[in-house]
Amino acid sequence: MSVGVMVELKVEDIANSIKKLKKADKEMLLLLLSGEGREIAGRARDIKTKKVKPLTREETFRDVL
């Protein structure tokens, strides 16, 4: 047995809600909608669990300029 729910949303209401988001929340929404959010979340998890070591600023820009 399944139950269905019908939700009616106006595009203008969604747009206004997005406009009210903080910058960080808008960036997260963009990542989630673009499909890159899962990959980035996985990378963050790997860093937190010390599975990988992130590059330092010096390592990142070592040979630049």
C-alpha positions in Angstrom: 0.0 0.0 0.0 1.3 3.5 -0.8 0.1 7.0 0.0 0.5 9.8 -2.5 0.7 13.5 -1.7 0.1 16.3 -4.1 2.0 19.6 -3.4 1.4 22.7 -5.4 4.3 25.3 -5.3 4.6 28.5 -7.2 8.0 29.2 -8.9 7.9 32.7 -7.6 7.6 31.4 -4.0 10.6 29.1 -4.5 12.6 31.9 -6.0 11.8 34.2 -3.1 12.8 31.5 -0.6 16.1 31.0 -2.4 16.8 34.8 -2.4 16.4 34.9 1.3 19.0 32.1 1.9 22.4 33.0 3.3 25.3 32.8 0.8 26.7 29.6 2.3 23.2 28.0 2.1 22.9 29.1 -1.6 26.3 27.5 -2.3 25.2 24.3 -0.7 22.0 24.3 -2.7 23.9 24.8 -5.9 26.2 21.8 -5.0 23.3 19.6 -4.2 21.4 20.5 -7.4 24.5 20.2 -9.6 25.2 16.6 -8.3 28.7 17.6 -7.0 27.4 17.7 -3.4 27.8 14.0 -2.8 31.4 14.0 -4.0 32.3 17.0 -1.9 30.6 15.5 1.2 32.6 12.4 0.6 35.8 14.3 0.4 35.0 16.2 3.6 34.2 12.9 5.4 37.6 11.5 4.2 39.4 14.5 5.7 37.5 14.4 9.0 38.2 10.7 9.4 41.9 11.4 8.5 41.6 9.0 5.6 43.4 11.6 3.5 45.4 14.7 4.4 44.5 18.0 2.8 47.1 20.0 1.1 48.4 23.1 3.0 48.2 26.5 1.4 52.0 26.3 0.8 51.7 22.9 -0.9 48.8 24.1 -3.1 50.6 27.2 -4.4 54.2 25.9 -4.3 55.0 26.3 -8.0 52.7 29.2 -8.8 54.5 32.4 -10.0 
